[in-house]
Amino acid sequence: MEANVGKTDRLIRIAAGLVLLSLVFVGPQSWWGLIGLVPLATAFINFCPAYRLLGVNTLGK
């Protein structure tokens, strides 16, 4: 697995993941908030499988 998630992309993924995950505990309290684990996981491992399929790399050189 070659890293393909850059710093800015990583910060956005962490923020989006935390917001989505908070939906489990506050607001509508829906289990759909667990989808927030996906952006969090891709942020922490610096790899996004969808980016690989699409040929996107936000990491730079």
Predicted model as a PDB file, atoms N, CA, C, CB and O in Angstrom, pLDDT in the B-factor column:
MODEL        1                                                                  
ATOM      1  N   MET A   1       0.832  -1.175   0.000  1.00 86.00           N  
ATOM      2  CA  MET A   1       0.000   0.000   0.000  1.00 86.00           C  
ATOM      3  C   MET A   1       0.878   1.241   0.000  1.00 86.00           C  
ATOM      4  CB  MET A   1      -0.947  -0.003   1.203  1.00 86.00           C  
ATOM      5  O   MET A   1       1.584   1.521   0.969  1.00 86.00           O  
ATOM      6  N   GLU A   2       0.826   1.954  -1.065  1.00 92.00           N  
ATOM      7  CA  GLU A   2       1.563   3.205  -1.178  1.00 92.00           C  
ATOM      8  C   GLU A   2       0.656   4.345  -0.741  1.00 92.00           C  
ATOM      9  CB  GLU A   2       2.078   3.427  -2.631  1.00 92.00           C  
ATOM     10  O   GLU A   2      -0.494   4.429  -1.174  1.00 92.00           O  
ATOM     11  N   ALA A   3       1.167   5.221   0.115  1.00 95.00           N  
ATOM     12  CA  ALA A   3       0.371   6.345   0.614  1.00 95.00           C  
ATOM     13  C   ALA A   3      -0.080   7.229  -0.547  1.00 95.00           C  
ATOM     14  CB  ALA A   3       1.181   7.176   1.640  1.00 95.00           C  
ATOM     15  O   ALA A   3       0.695   7.518  -1.459  1.00 95.00           O  
ATOM     16  N   ASN A   4      -1.347   7.652  -0.501  1.00 95.00           N  
ATOM     17  CA  ASN A   4      -1.878   8.527  -1.556  1.00 95.00           C  
ATOM     18  C   ASN A   4      -2.797   9.618  -0.997  1.00 95.00           C  
ATOM     19  CB  ASN A   4      -2.639   7.696  -2.587  1.00 95.00           C  
ATOM     20  O   ASN A   4      -3.560  10.226  -1.747  1.00 95.00           O  
ATOM     21  N   VAL A   5      -2.726   9.867   0.311  1.00 97.00           N  
ATOM     22  CA  VAL A   5      -3.560  10.887   0.952  1.00 97.00           C  
ATOM     23  C   VAL A   5      -2.640  11.959   1.533  1.00 97.00           C  
ATOM     24  CB  VAL A   5      -4.477  10.261   2.070  1.00 97.00           C  
ATOM     25  O   VAL A   5      -1.813  11.674   2.399  1.00 97.00           O  
ATOM     26  N   GLY A   6      -2.788  13.182   1.056  1.00 96.00           N  
ATOM     27  CA  GLY A   6      -1.963  14.298   1.506  1.00 96.00           C  
ATOM     28  C   GLY A   6      -2.408  14.880   2.832  1.00 96.00           C  
ATOM     29  O   GLY A   6      -3.414  14.458   3.402  1.00 96.00           O  
ATOM     30  N   LYS A   7      -1.648  15.858   3.322  1.00 96.00           N  
ATOM     31  CA  LYS A   7      -1.897  16.440   4.644  1.00 96.00           C  
ATOM     32  C   LYS A   7      -3.252  17.133   4.732  1.00 96.00           C  
ATOM     33  CB  LYS A   7      -0.802  17.427   4.990  1.00 96.00           C  
ATOM     34  O   LYS A   7      -4.007  16.890   5.674  1.00 96.00           O  
ATOM     35  N   THR A   8      -3.572  17.990   3.769  1.00 97.00           N  
ATOM     36  CA  THR A   8      -4.844  18.708   3.795  1.00 97.00           C  
ATOM     37  C   THR A   8      -6.008  17.733   3.668  1.00 97.00           C  
ATOM     38  CB  THR A   8      -4.898  19.755   2.669  1.00 97.00           C  
ATOM     39  O   THR A   8      -6.999  17.840   4.390  1.00 97.00           O  
ATOM     40  N   ASP A   9      -5.880  16.789   2.754  1.00 97.00           N  
ATOM     41  CA  ASP A   9      -6.910  15.764   2.565  1.00 97.00           C  
ATOM     42  C   ASP A   9      -7.103  14.960   3.847  1.00 97.00           C  
ATOM     43  CB  ASP A   9      -6.536  14.825   1.397  1.00 97.00           C  
ATOM     44  O   ASP A   9      -8.226  14.618   4.218  1.00 97.00           O  
ATOM     45  N   ARG A  10      -6.002  14.670   4.508  1.00 97.00           N  
ATOM     46  CA  ARG A  10      -6.056  13.900   5.747  1.00 97.00           C  
ATOM     47  C   ARG A  10      -6.820  14.656   6.829  1.00 97.00           C  
ATOM     48  CB  ARG A  10      -4.642  13.572   6.232  1.00 97.00           C  
ATOM     49  O   ARG A  10      -7.650  14.073   7.527  1.00 97.00           O  
ATOM     50  N   LEU A  11      -6.542  15.962   6.972  1.00 98.00           N  
ATOM     51  CA  LEU A  11      -7.236  16.768   7.981  1.00 98.00           C  
ATOM     52  C   LEU A  11      -8.731  16.859   7.691  1.00 98.00           C  
ATOM     53  CB  LEU A  11      -6.632  18.174   8.045  1.00 98.00           C  
ATOM     54  O   LEU A  11      -9.550  16.806   8.609  1.00 98.00           O  
ATOM     55  N   ILE A  12      -9.083  16.994   6.418  1.00 98.00           N  
ATOM     56  CA  ILE A  12     -10.497  17.048   6.036  1.00 98.00           C  
ATOM     57  C   ILE A  12     -11.180  15.715   6.355  1.00 98.00           C  
ATOM     58  CB  ILE A  12     -10.645  17.386   4.527  1.00 98.00           C  
ATOM     59  O   ILE A  12     -12.311  15.690   6.842  1.00 98.00           O  
ATOM     60  N   ARG A  13     -10.490  14.617   6.079  1.00 98.00           N  
ATOM     61  CA  ARG A  13     -11.061  13.293   6.366  1.00 98.00           C  
ATOM     62  C   ARG A  13     -11.266  13.088   7.867  1.00 98.00           C  
ATOM     63  CB  ARG A  13     -10.150  12.186   5.806  1.00 98.00           C  
ATOM     64  O   ARG A  13     -12.274  12.518   8.285  1.00 98.00           O  
ATOM     65  N   ILE A  14     -10.323  13.546   8.667  1.00 98.00           N  
ATOM     66  CA  ILE A  14     -10.456  13.404  10.128  1.00 98.00           C  
ATOM     67  C   ILE A  14     -11.648  14.212  10.626  1.00 98.00           C  
ATOM     68  CB  ILE A  14      -9.158  13.863  10.850  1.00 98.00           C  
ATOM     69  O   ILE A  14     -12.448  13.721  11.423  1.00 98.00           O  
ATOM     70  N   ALA A  15     -11.766  15.454  10.156  1.00 98.00           N  
ATOM     71  CA  ALA A  15     -12.883  16.306  10.580  1.00 98.00           C  
ATOM     72  C   ALA A  15     -14.221  15.710  10.137  1.00 98.00           C  
ATOM     73  CB  ALA A  15     -12.721  17.730  10.008  1.00 98.00           C  
ATOM     74  O   ALA A  15     -15.162  15.645  10.928  1.00 98.00           O  
ATOM     75  N   ALA A  16     -14.308  15.279   8.885  1.00 97.00           N  
ATOM     76  CA  ALA A  16     -15.557  14.702   8.378  1.00 97.00           C  
ATOM     77  C   ALA A  16     -15.896  13.410   9.122  1.00 97.00           C  
ATOM     78  CB  ALA A  16     -15.452  14.431   6.862  1.00 97.00           C  
ATOM     79  O   ALA A  16     -17.059  13.160   9.439  1.00 97.00           O  
ATOM     80  N   GLY A  17     -14.896  12.605   9.395  1.00 97.00           N  
ATOM     81  CA  GLY A  17     -15.125  11.358  10.117  1.00 97.00           C  
ATOM     82  C   GLY A  17     -15.646  11.593  11.519  1.00 97.00           C  
ATOM     83  O   GLY A  17     -16.552  10.896  11.976  1.00 97.00           O  
ATOM     84  N   LEU A  18     -15.069  12.583  12.209  1.00 97.00           N  
ATOM     85  CA  LEU A  18     -15.525  12.880  13.565  1.00 97.00           C  
ATOM     86  C   LEU A  18     -16.943  13.436  13.578  1.00 97.00           C  
ATOM     87  CB  LEU A  18     -14.580  13.864  14.231  1.00 97.00           C  
ATOM     88  O   LEU A  18     -17.736  13.107  14.459  1.00 97.00           O  
ATOM     89  N   VAL A  19     -17.260  14.283  12.596  1.00 96.00           N  
ATOM     90  CA  VAL A  19     -18.616  14.829  12.503  1.00 96.00           C  
ATOM     91  C   VAL A  19     -19.616  13.697  12.259  1.00 96.00           C  
ATOM     92  CB  VAL A  19     -18.706  15.891  11.369  1.00 96.00           C  
ATOM     93  O   VAL A  19     -20.651  13.626  12.922  1.00 96.00           O  
ATOM     94  N   LEU A  20     -19.309  12.822  11.316  1.00 96.00           N  
ATOM     95  CA  LEU A  20     -20.222  11.712  11.027  1.00 96.00           C  
ATOM     96  C   LEU A  20     -20.338  10.766  12.216  1.00 96.00           C  
ATOM     97  CB  LEU A  20     -19.749  10.941   9.791  1.00 96.00           C  
ATOM     98  O   LEU A  20     -21.429  10.290  12.530  1.00 96.00           O  
ATOM     99  N   LEU A  21     -19.228  10.494  12.871  1.00 95.00           N  
ATOM    100  CA  LEU A  21     -19.248   9.595  14.022  1.00 95.00           C  
ATOM    101  C   LEU A  21     -20.045  10.182  15.179  1.00 95.00           C  
ATOM    102  CB  LEU A  21     -17.827   9.288  14.475  1.00 95.00           C  
ATOM    103  O   LEU A  21     -20.648   9.443  15.957  1.00 95.00           O  
ATOM    104  N   SER A  22     -20.051  11.500  15.295  1.00 95.00           N  
ATOM    105  CA  SER A  22     -20.812  12.131  16.373  1.00 95.00           C  
ATOM    106  C   SER A  22     -22.319  11.913  16.214  1.00 95.00           C  
ATOM    107  CB  SER A  22     -20.507  13.624  16.422  1.00 95.00           C  
ATOM    108  O   SER A  22     -23.069  12.023  17.183  1.00 95.00           O  
ATOM    109  N   LEU A  23     -22.759  11.605  14.989  1.00 93.00           N  
ATOM    110  CA  LEU A  23     -24.183  11.357  14.769  1.00 93.00           C  
ATOM    111  C   LEU A  23     -24.684  10.124  15.520  1.00 93.00           C  
ATOM    112  CB  LEU A  23     -24.454  11.194  13.287  1.00 93.00           C  
ATOM    113  O   LEU A  23     -25.887   9.970  15.731  1.00 93.00           O  
ATOM    114  N   VAL A  24     -23.771   9.256  15.919  1.00 95.00           N  
ATOM    115  CA  VAL A  24     -24.163   8.078  16.694  1.00 95.00           C  
ATOM    116  C   VAL A  24     -24.582   8.497  18.097  1.00 95.00           C  
ATOM    117  CB  VAL A  24     -23.007   7.051  16.758  1.00 95.00           C  
ATOM    118  O   VAL A  24     -25.449   7.867  18.701  1.00 95.00           O  
ATOM    119  N   PHE A  25     -23.969   9.558  18.618  1.00 93.00           N  
ATOM    120  CA  PHE A  25     -24.178   9.943  20.011  1.00 93.00           C  
ATOM    121  C   PHE A  25     -25.087  11.158  20.200  1.00 93.00           C  
ATOM    122  CB  PHE A  25     -22.861  10.220  20.644  1.00 93.00           C  
ATOM    123  O   PHE A  25     -25.803  11.242  21.197  1.00 93.00           O  
ATOM    124  N   VAL A  26     -25.065  12.096  19.255  1.00 93.00           N  
ATOM    125  CA  VAL A  26     -25.891  13.301  19.370  1.00 93.00           C  
ATOM    126  C   VAL A  26     -26.709  13.474  18.102  1.00 93.00           C  
ATOM    127  CB  VAL A  26     -25.015  14.559  19.630  1.00 93.00           C  
ATOM    128  O   VAL A  26     -26.491  12.773  17.114  1.00 93.00           O  
ATOM    129  N   GLY A  27     -27.629  14.388  18.131  1.00 88.00           N  
ATOM    130  CA  GLY A  27     -28.447  14.634  16.941  1.00 88.00           C  
ATOM    131  C   GLY A  27     -29.443  13.508  16.734  1.00 88.00           C  
ATOM    132  O   GLY A  27     -30.143  13.123  17.671  1.00 88.00           O  
ATOM    133  N   PRO A  28     -29.519  12.974  15.517  1.00 89.00           N  
ATOM    134  CA  PRO A  28     -30.514  11.938  15.246  1.00 89.00           C  
ATOM    135  C   PRO A  28     -30.175  10.588  15.877  1.00 89.00           C  
ATOM    136  CB  PRO A  28     -30.668  11.768  13.764  1.00 89.00           C  
ATOM    137  O   PRO A  28     -31.008   9.682  15.855  1.00 89.00           O  
ATOM    138  N   GLN A  29     -28.992  10.435  16.430  1.00 91.00           N  
ATOM    139  CA  GLN A  29     -28.536   9.192  17.058  1.00 91.00           C  
ATOM    140  C   GLN A  29     -28.795   7.988  16.154  1.00 91.00           C  
ATOM    141  CB  GLN A  29     -29.232   8.992  18.411  1.00 91.00           C  
ATOM    142  O   GLN A  29     -29.460   7.028  16.542  1.00 91.00           O  
ATOM    143  N   SER A  30     -28.263   8.065  14.969  1.00 90.00           N  
ATOM    144  CA  SER A  30     -28.437   7.016  13.975  1.00 90.00           C  
ATOM    145  C   SER A  30     -27.158   6.200  13.839  1.00 90.00           C  
ATOM    146  CB  SER A  30     -28.837   7.617  12.618  1.00 90.00           C  
ATOM    147  O   SER A  30     -26.054   6.730  13.960  1.00 90.00           O  
ATOM    148  N   TRP A  31     -27.320   4.914  13.589  1.00 92.00           N  
ATOM    149  CA  TRP A  31     -26.170   4.043  13.376  1.00 92.00           C  
ATOM    150  C   TRP A  31     -25.464   4.356  12.071  1.00 92.00           C  
ATOM    151  CB  TRP A  31     -26.601   2.591  13.393  1.00 92.00           C  
ATOM    152  O   TRP A  31     -24.347   3.890  11.849  1.00 92.00           O  
ATOM    153  N   TRP A  32     -26.099   5.145  11.191  1.00 92.00           N  
ATOM    154  CA  TRP A  32     -25.463   5.552   9.945  1.00 92.00           C  
ATOM    155  C   TRP A  32     -24.220   6.392  10.214  1.00 92.00           C  
ATOM    156  CB  TRP A  32     -26.448   6.333   9.075  1.00 92.00           C  
ATOM    157  O   TRP A  32     -23.366   6.530   9.339  1.00 92.00           O  
ATOM    158  N   GLY A  33     -24.113   6.939  11.385  1.00 93.00           N  
ATOM    159  CA  GLY A  33     -22.939   7.724  11.750  1.00 93.00           C  
ATOM    160  C   GLY A  33     -21.662   6.900  11.786  1.00 93.00           C  
ATOM    161  O   GLY A  33     -20.564   7.451  11.717  1.00 93.00           O  
ATOM    162  N   LEU A  34     -21.801   5.583  11.894  1.00 95.00           N  
ATOM    163  CA  LEU A  34     -20.623   4.723  11.899  1.00 95.00           C  
ATOM    164  C   LEU A  34     -19.878   4.757  10.571  1.00 95.00           C  
ATOM    165  CB  LEU A  34     -21.022   3.301  12.223  1.00 95.00           C  
ATOM    166  O   LEU A  34     -18.730   4.320  10.493  1.00 95.00           O  
ATOM    167  N   ILE A  35     -20.522   5.274   9.525  1.00 96.00           N  
ATOM    168  CA  ILE A  35     -19.846   5.421   8.242  1.00 96.00           C  
ATOM    169  C   ILE A  35     -18.651   6.379   8.394  1.00 96.00           C  
ATOM    170  CB  ILE A  35     -20.837   5.942   7.155  1.00 96.00           C  
ATOM    171  O   ILE A  35     -17.756   6.396   7.550  1.00 96.00           O  
ATOM    172  N   GLY A  36     -18.644   7.162   9.461  1.00 96.00           N  
ATOM    173  CA  GLY A  36     -17.533   8.061   9.744  1.00 96.00           C  
ATOM    174  C   GLY A  36     -16.229   7.328  10.040  1.00 96.00           C  
ATOM    175  O   GLY A  36     -15.158   7.936  10.006  1.00 96.00           O  
ATOM    176  N   LEU A  37     -16.305   6.045  10.325  1.00 97.00           N  
ATOM    177  CA  LEU A  37     -15.094   5.263  10.551  1.00 97.00           C  
ATOM    178  C   LEU A  37     -14.270   5.105   9.276  1.00 97.00           C  
ATOM    179  CB  LEU A  37     -15.452   3.896  11.104  1.00 97.00           C  
ATOM    180  O   LEU A  37     -13.052   4.942   9.340  1.00 97.00           O  
ATOM    181  N   VAL A  38     -14.924   5.152   8.129  1.00 97.00           N  
ATOM    182  CA  VAL A  38     -14.220   4.992   6.851  1.00 97.00           C  
ATOM    183  C   VAL A  38     -13.253   6.142   6.595  1.00 97.00           C  
ATOM    184  CB  VAL A  38     -15.225   4.895   5.701  1.00 97.00           C  
ATOM    185  O   VAL A  38     -12.073   5.885   6.355  1.00 97.00           O  
ATOM    186  N   PRO A  39     -13.702   7.416   6.633  1.00 98.00           N  
ATOM    187  CA  PRO A  39     -12.729   8.485   6.417  1.00 98.00           C  
ATOM    188  C   PRO A  39     -11.666   8.552   7.512  1.00 98.00           C  
ATOM    189  CB  PRO A  39     -13.442   9.812   6.328  1.00 98.00           C  
ATOM    190  O   PRO A  39     -10.526   8.931   7.242  1.00 98.00           O  
ATOM    191  N   LEU A  40     -12.025   8.188   8.740  1.00 98.00           N  
ATOM    192  CA  LEU A  40     -11.030   8.176   9.801  1.00 98.00           C  
ATOM    193  C   LEU A  40      -9.957   7.124   9.533  1.00 98.00           C  
ATOM    194  CB  LEU A  40     -11.698   7.919  11.151  1.00 98.00           C  
ATOM    195  O   LEU A  40      -8.766   7.388   9.695  1.00 98.00           O  
ATOM    196  N   ALA A  41     -10.379   5.948   9.128  1.00 97.00           N  
ATOM    197  CA  ALA A  41      -9.421   4.876   8.845  1.00 97.00           C  
ATOM    198  C   ALA A  41      -8.506   5.241   7.683  1.00 97.00           C  
ATOM    199  CB  ALA A  41     -10.157   3.572   8.537  1.00 97.00           C  
ATOM    200  O   ALA A  41      -7.296   5.028   7.755  1.00 97.00           O  
ATOM    201  N   THR A  42      -9.076   5.788   6.612  1.00 97.00           N  
ATOM    202  CA  THR A  42      -8.242   6.147   5.463  1.00 97.00           C  
ATOM    203  C   THR A  42      -7.299   7.294   5.810  1.00 97.00           C  
ATOM    204  CB  THR A  42      -9.119   6.530   4.263  1.00 97.00           C  
ATOM    205  O   THR A  42      -6.207   7.383   5.248  1.00 97.00           O  
ATOM    206  N   ALA A  43      -7.699   8.164   6.716  1.00 97.00           N  
ATOM    207  CA  ALA A  43      -6.820   9.260   7.134  1.00 97.00           C  
ATOM    208  C   ALA A  43      -5.648   8.726   7.944  1.00 97.00           C  
ATOM    209  CB  ALA A  43      -7.601  10.302   7.955  1.00 97.00           C  
ATOM    210  O   ALA A  43      -4.515   9.172   7.761  1.00 97.00           O  
ATOM    211  N   PHE A  44      -5.906   7.787   8.827  1.00 97.00           N  
ATOM    212  CA  PHE A  44      -4.847   7.297   9.697  1.00 97.00           C  
ATOM    213  C   PHE A  44      -3.880   6.340   9.010  1.00 97.00           C  
ATOM    214  CB  PHE A  44      -5.450   6.622  10.877  1.00 97.00           C  
ATOM    215  O   PHE A  44      -2.732   6.221   9.439  1.00 97.00           O  
ATOM    216  N   ILE A  45      -4.316   5.658   7.955  1.00 97.00           N  
ATOM    217  CA  ILE A  45      -3.391   4.780   7.235  1.00 97.00           C  
ATOM    218  C   ILE A  45      -2.810   5.452   5.995  1.00 97.00           C  
ATOM    219  CB  ILE A  45      -4.097   3.494   6.836  1.00 97.00           C  
ATOM    220  O   ILE A  45      -1.987   4.860   5.297  1.00 97.00           O  
ATOM    221  N   ASN A  46      -3.234   6.690   5.717  1.00 96.00           N  
ATOM    222  CA  ASN A  46      -2.740   7.472   4.578  1.00 96.00           C  
ATOM    223  C   ASN A  46      -2.940   6.770   3.240  1.00 96.00           C  
ATOM    224  CB  ASN A  46      -1.275   7.776   4.765  1.00 96.00           C  
ATOM    225  O   ASN A  46      -2.146   6.957   2.318  1.00 96.00           O  
ATOM    226  N   PHE A  47      -3.967   5.987   3.130  1.00 97.00           N  
ATOM    227  CA  PHE A  47      -4.243   5.269   1.888  1.00 97.00           C  
ATOM    228  C   PHE A  47      -5.746   5.213   1.658  1.00 97.00           C  
ATOM    229  CB  PHE A  47      -3.644   3.840   1.926  1.00 97.00           C  
ATOM    230  O   PHE A  47      -6.511   4.876   2.561  1.00 97.00           O  
ATOM    231  N   CYS A  48      -6.160   5.549   0.436  1.00 97.00           N  
ATOM    232  CA  CYS A  48      -7.567   5.485   0.062  1.00 97.00           C  
ATOM    233  C   CYS A  48      -7.695   4.561  -1.158  1.00 97.00           C  
ATOM    234  CB  CYS A  48      -8.140   6.920  -0.244  1.00 97.00           C  
ATOM    235  O   CYS A  48      -7.170   4.882  -2.224  1.00 97.00           O  
ATOM    236  N   PRO A  49      -8.376   3.434  -1.022  1.00 96.00           N  
ATOM    237  CA  PRO A  49      -8.531   2.510  -2.146  1.00 96.00           C  
ATOM    238  C   PRO A  49      -9.246   3.138  -3.337  1.00 96.00           C  
ATOM    239  CB  PRO A  49      -9.286   1.285  -1.700  1.00 96.00           C  
ATOM    240  O   PRO A  49      -8.924   2.828  -4.484  1.00 96.00           O  
ATOM    241  N   ALA A  50     -10.214   4.020  -3.077  1.00 96.00           N  
ATOM    242  CA  ALA A  50     -10.933   4.668  -4.175  1.00 96.00           C  
ATOM    243  C   ALA A  50      -9.990   5.571  -4.971  1.00 96.00           C  
ATOM    244  CB  ALA A  50     -12.128   5.485  -3.635  1.00 96.00           C  
ATOM    245  O   ALA A  50     -10.099   5.663  -6.194  1.00 96.00           O  
ATOM    246  N   TYR A  51      -9.070   6.235  -4.281  1.00 96.00           N  
ATOM    247  CA  TYR A  51      -8.095   7.070  -4.975  1.00 96.00           C  
ATOM    248  C   TYR A  51      -7.226   6.231  -5.898  1.00 96.00           C  
ATOM    249  CB  TYR A  51      -7.222   7.826  -3.970  1.00 96.00           C  
ATOM    250  O   TYR A  51      -6.895   6.663  -7.002  1.00 96.00           O  
ATOM    251  N   ARG A  52      -6.859   5.049  -5.460  1.00 95.00           N  
ATOM    252  CA  ARG A  52      -6.024   4.181  -6.285  1.00 95.00           C  
ATOM    253  C   ARG A  52      -6.777   3.789  -7.551  1.00 95.00           C  
ATOM    254  CB  ARG A  52      -5.594   2.923  -5.498  1.00 95.00           C  
ATOM    255  O   ARG A  52      -6.207   3.810  -8.641  1.00 95.00           O  
ATOM    256  N   LEU A  53      -8.057   3.429  -7.415  1.00 96.00           N  
ATOM    257  CA  LEU A  53      -8.858   3.047  -8.574  1.00 96.00           C  
ATOM    258  C   LEU A  53      -9.017   4.196  -9.559  1.00 96.00           C  
ATOM    259  CB  LEU A  53     -10.221   2.561  -8.127  1.00 96.00           C  
ATOM    260  O   LEU A  53      -9.035   3.975 -10.769  1.00 96.00           O  
ATOM    261  N   LEU A  54      -9.133   5.424  -9.053  1.00 97.00           N  
ATOM    262  CA  LEU A  54      -9.343   6.593  -9.887  1.00 97.00           C  
ATOM    263  C   LEU A  54      -8.025   7.240 -10.339  1.00 97.00           C  
ATOM    264  CB  LEU A  54     -10.181   7.603  -9.140  1.00 97.00           C  
ATOM    265  O   LEU A  54      -8.032   8.154 -11.163  1.00 97.00           O  
ATOM    266  N   GLY A  55      -6.917   6.771  -9.806  1.00 95.00           N  
ATOM    267  CA  GLY A  55      -5.624   7.326 -10.178  1.00 95.00           C  
ATOM    268  C   GLY A  55      -5.346   8.688  -9.558  1.00 95.00           C  
ATOM    269  O   GLY A  55      -4.612   9.495 -10.128  1.00 95.00           O  
ATOM    270  N   VAL A  56      -5.927   8.941  -8.398  1.00 95.00           N  
ATOM    271  CA  VAL A  56      -5.759  10.227  -7.710  1.00 95.00           C  
ATOM    272  C   VAL A  56      -4.690  10.075  -6.639  1.00 95.00           C  
ATOM    273  CB  VAL A  56      -7.104  10.716  -7.082  1.00 95.00           C  
ATOM    274  O   VAL A  56      -4.612   9.048  -5.964  1.00 95.00           O  
ATOM    275  N   ASN A  57      -3.866  11.110  -6.489  1.00 95.00           N  
ATOM    276  CA  ASN A  57      -2.845  11.121  -5.442  1.00 95.00           C  
ATOM    277  C   ASN A  57      -2.729  12.549  -4.926  1.00 95.00           C  
ATOM    278  CB  ASN A  57      -1.461  10.592  -5.975  1.00 95.00           C  
ATOM    279  O   ASN A  57      -2.233  13.424  -5.636  1.00 95.00           O  
ATOM    280  N   THR A  58      -3.185  12.798  -3.683  1.00 96.00           N  
ATOM    281  CA  THR A  58      -3.122  14.139  -3.116  1.00 96.00           C  
ATOM    282  C   THR A  58      -1.852  14.328  -2.288  1.00 96.00           C  
ATOM    283  CB  THR A  58      -4.357  14.408  -2.256  1.00 96.00           C  
ATOM    284  O   THR A  58      -1.641  15.396  -1.715  1.00 96.00           O  
ATOM    285  N   LEU A  59      -1.023  13.319  -2.225  1.00 92.00           N  
ATOM    286  CA  LEU A  59       0.196  13.382  -1.439  1.00 92.00           C  
ATOM    287  C   LEU A  59       1.272  14.240  -2.103  1.00 92.00           C  
ATOM    288  CB  LEU A  59       0.725  11.990  -1.205  1.00 92.00           C  
ATOM    289  O   LEU A  59       2.100  14.840  -1.416  1.00 92.00           O  
ATOM    290  N   GLY A  60       1.263  14.298  -3.396  1.00 84.00           N  
ATOM    291  CA  GLY A  60       2.298  15.042  -4.113  1.00 84.00           C  
ATOM    292  C   GLY A  60       3.482  14.132  -4.392  1.00 84.00           C  
ATOM    293  O   GLY A  60       3.371  12.907  -4.362  1.00 84.00           O  
ATOM    294  N   LYS A  61       4.611  14.759  -4.661  1.00 74.00           N  
ATOM    295  CA  LYS A  61       5.804  13.962  -4.973  1.00 74.00           C  
ATOM    296  C   LYS A  61       6.598  13.620  -3.762  1.00 74.00           C  
ATOM    297  CB  LYS A  61       6.677  14.681  -5.937  1.00 74.00           C  
ATOM    298  O   LYS A  61       7.628  12.954  -3.866  1.00 74.00           O  
TER     299      LYS A  61                                                      
ENDMDL                                                                          
END                                                                             
